[in-house]
Structure formats: C-alpha cells, structure tokens
Amino acid sequence: TDKNRNPRAFVAPYSSFAPQYLAPQADAAGSPSAAAQTVHDNGYMKVGVSTINPGSFVVSNRATTECFHVLEGLFFLTNA
C-alpha cells in the first residue's frame, strides 16, 4: 500500500491558525485578499487553513477538488 494515502491524524494547536500566523496571499491584481497555512501536504492531499476578505471571486475549472468548513461568517456559493 502507498503510505502517503493512509489516513492519519495531524494535530496543530488552534492558536497556530490565528490570522497573524497565516501567510498573506494576493489576488490577481496584487492586493492582499487572503491568508493561508498548510498543515499537511503529502503530494496526494493538502490540508490547511485559510481566511478570505469579504468580496467575490471566480474559481476556474480544475482537476482538483476542494472541501471547506466555514467557522465564522456568511457565504453564498453560486454556479453562475
């Protein structure tokens, strides 16, 4: 079996996900719009945390899938 595909628990302290510990990310225009931190990346699956400023953005078709949990705030997901 491929050891990278075996499910394992990865633990990080909640405080490490505070905004001041996340790496800033810029939008296409170069303005800071998000921040993120990868907790685990085995080449098959990436797990992390991110925060996004209010607004909207387009997600283009891609070969990967994204799953997320909203911890705070409100969002609308559309397929326009």
N, C-alpha and C positions, 0 to 999 in steps of 0.2 A: 504494500500500500504506500501511497505518497504521503509522507509525514506532514507535508505542508497543507494537506487538505483535511487532516484530522481536526475536529473541533476541540478547542482548548479555551479556558477562561483566561482573560487578560484583565488585570486589575490595575487601576490608576486612581490615586486619590482625587476626590471630587474637586478639591481646591486647584488641581492642575488644569482644570478646564475653565478657570476664570479668564475673562477676556484679556487681562494683561499677560497671560501666558500663551496666547494663541498668536500664530504668525500672520501678519496682515497680508491680504491678497487684494490685488487691484482688478477693476473691471476693464473692459476693452478700451475705455477712454483713459485709463491710467489712474482713476480715482479710487481710493480705498473703499471697498464695498463689503468686504467680508474678512473673517479671520478664521484660521483653522489649525488643528493639530492632529497629526496621525498618531494613533496609539499603537497600531499593529499593521504591518504590511508584509505578507509572506509571498508576494508575487501573484497570488491567486485571489486574495481577498484583502481589502484595505478597510480598517476600522478607525474612526476618528470622531472628532467633534468640530462643529463649525458654528459660526454666528454670521448672520447676514443683515445688513442695514435695510430699513424699510424701502420698498420700491418693487420693481418688477424686472424680470429678466427672461430671456428666451433660452431654452435648452434645446440644442440641436440633437438630431438623431445620432445615436452612438451605439457601439457594440456592448457597452456595459450597462448594468442595472444599478440603481441607487435606491436605498431604503433609508428612511429617516424617521425620527421621533421628534415631535415638537414639544419642547419642555416649557417654553414661555412664549406668549404672543398669539397672534392670529394669522392665518394664511388662507389664500384661495388658490386652488390648483385647477387650472383650466387646460383644455386640449383644443386650443383655437388654431 
